[in-house]
Amino acid sequence: MNFSRYAIYYIPDLPLFQIGSDWLGWNSITGQDTLLSADHHRITDRPRKYGFHATVKPPFSLASNSTLGELQNAFHAFCATVSPATGGTLKISRLGRFLAMTQDVQSNEVTELAASTVSHFDKFRAPQSDQDIEKRRQRRLTPEQDALMLRWGYPYVMQEFKFHMTLTGPLQNDEIDTIKHDANTRFQEFLGQPLKIASLALLGEDSDSGRFHVINKLSLQM
């Protein structure tokens, strides 16, 4: 399989990962689709390709002087020297027109883990093209977000990072409450439980399908 981009995500353990994958319609570990109703397929269309996850290091193209083997070796070494991070309790939140699983309180440990991951693997990231930069700027970034985007390739990192596991694409105002109720029911057993990031996953984006696949999922060992 050829990969066009790579990312480092938090992927929860079973059974939460399986329920989240069934909700989105794509399992990034097994590489299998889940059969969804037409309406549920619509509301999860945008996040489906990424699989159920929380972004730690956003998707990036590999630098021309790096190889996948070198990235994997660095990922193994990194996970062996980084401690797990504990966060707030999980809940279903509305983020603009989207729904996501979030923490009730943003955890410094989780924010610091994400920041160290972004900076540690930045040497593997190819520079952004002018087209990439202009596409990002269409989202009306703040000056701080614009500066982060130019430095790290993505505007919502470091102090702008917010842990979330996306559940839907943009929703209509008249359907958000119903779908949020459905999500609270589906994920009920995990809500109110503390977040603990004890592993990270390296994923690749399939050049043909655009779907993300898990390459390695490793425990944090420190």
Secondary structure, DSSP 8 states (H G I E B T S, - for coil): --EEEEEEEE---TTHHHHHHHHHTEETTTTEE----HHHHHHTHHHHTT-S-EEEEEEE-B-TT--HHHHHHHHHHHHTS---EEEEEEEEEEETTEEEEEESS--HHHHHHHHHHHHHTGGGB----HHHHHHHHTT---HHHHHHHHHHS-SSSGGG---EEE--S---HHHHHHHHHHHHHHTGGGTTSEEEE-EEEEEEEETTT--EEEEEEEE---
